[in-house]
Amino acid sequence: MAPHEDDRDETLEEFDAAVNMTAGQLEKWLESDESKSVGQSDGGESVGHRSGRRIVELLHTNKSDLSDDDLAHMRKVTGYVHRHLKQRPDGDITGTRWRYSLMNWGHDPKEP
């Protein structure tokens, strides 16, 4: 296997591990007021919400059709999820902005 293919496979594996929501779950979440209430924004759609829409597209894309740009976004998502998980607040996370932000990036920390 070529080194580029190894990187691609590793990116796909890490993305699949980081994103634990299905495309359908994420689409439904992104429609919620809670989803739209979190994240960094310049007055429009937040970065995380925009990323969530892109993740839905990636989940619907055949793995063999993923572009280098798609793979770069998948690495960005994986990095965000890993960094954010390290900032877990104490107590019940059910209604926290921390959880909502992670969910915009396709990861629900309340799921296994």
C-alpha positions in Angstrom: 0.0 0.0 0.0 1.3 3.4 -0.9 2.1 5.9 2.0 -0.7 8.2 0.7 -3.2 5.3 1.0 -2.0 4.6 4.5 -2.7 8.2 5.5 -6.1 8.0 3.8 -7.0 4.8 5.7 -5.9 6.2 9.0 -7.9 9.4 8.4 -11.0 7.4 7.6 -10.6 5.2 10.7 -10.0 8.2 13.0 -13.0 10.1 11.5 -15.3 7.0 11.9 -14.2 6.7 15.5 -14.7 10.5 16.3 -18.0 10.9 14.5 -20.5 8.7 16.4 -23.7 10.2 15.1 -25.3 8.9 11.9 -26.0 11.3 9.0 -29.7 11.2 9.9 -29.1 12.0 13.6 -26.8 14.8 12.7 -29.2 16.3 10.2 -32.0 16.3 12.7 -29.7 17.8 15.4 -28.6 20.6 13.1 -32.2 21.7 12.7 -32.6 22.2 16.4 -32.4 25.6 18.2 -29.8 24.1 20.6 -27.5 23.3 17.7 -27.9 26.8 16.3 -27.2 28.4 19.7 -23.6 27.4 20.1 -20.3 28.0 18.3 -18.1 30.8 17.0 -19.9 33.0 14.5 -19.6 36.3 12.8 -23.3 36.8 13.1 -24.2 34.1 10.6 -23.9 30.3 10.8 -21.3 29.1 13.3 -18.1 27.3 12.3 -19.3 24.1 14.0 -22.8 24.2 12.4 -21.3 24.6 9.0 -18.9 21.8 9.7 -21.8 19.6 10.7 -23.5 20.1 7.4 -20.2 19.2 5.7 -20.0 16.1 7.9 -23.5 15.0 6.7 -22.3 15.3 3.1 -19.1 13.3 3.9 -21.2 10.5 5.6 -23.3 10.3 2.4 -20.2 10.2 0.2 -18.8 6.9 -1.1 -15.3 6.5 0.6 -13.7 6.0 -2.8 -15.1 9.4 -4.0 -13.6 11.5 -1.1 -11.3 14.2 -2.3 -8.1 15.5 -0.6 -10.2 18.5 0.6 -12.7 16.1 2.1 -10.0 14.2 3.9 -8.5 17.4 5.2 -11.9 18.3 6.7 -12.2 14.8 8.2 -8.8 15.4 9.9 -10.0 18.8 11.2 -13.2 17.2 12.6 -11.1 14.4 14.3 -8.8 17.0 15.8 -11.6 19.2 17.1 -13.4 16.2 18.7 -10.3 15.0 20.4 -9.4 18.5 21.8 -12.9 19.2 22.9 -13.3 15.9 24.7 -10.4 16.8 26.9 -12.3 19.9 28.2 -15.3 17.9 29.5 -17.0 19.9 32.3 -17.9 18.3 35.7 -21.3 17.0 36.4 -24.2 16.2 34.1 -23.4 17.2 30.5 -26.9 16.7 29.0 -27.9 20.3 28.4 -24.4 21.9 28.2 -23.1 24.1 25.4 -20.0 21.8 25.5 -22.1 18.8 24.5 -24.1 20.8 21.9 -20.9 22.1 20.3 -19.5 18.6 20.0 -22.7 17.3 18.5 -22.4 20.0 15.8 -19.2 18.3 14.9 -20.9 14.9 14.8 -19.9 13.5 18.2 -22.4 13.0 21.0 -20.4 12.4 24.2 -23.5 10.7 25.8 -23.4 7.9 23.2 -21.1 4.9 23.5 
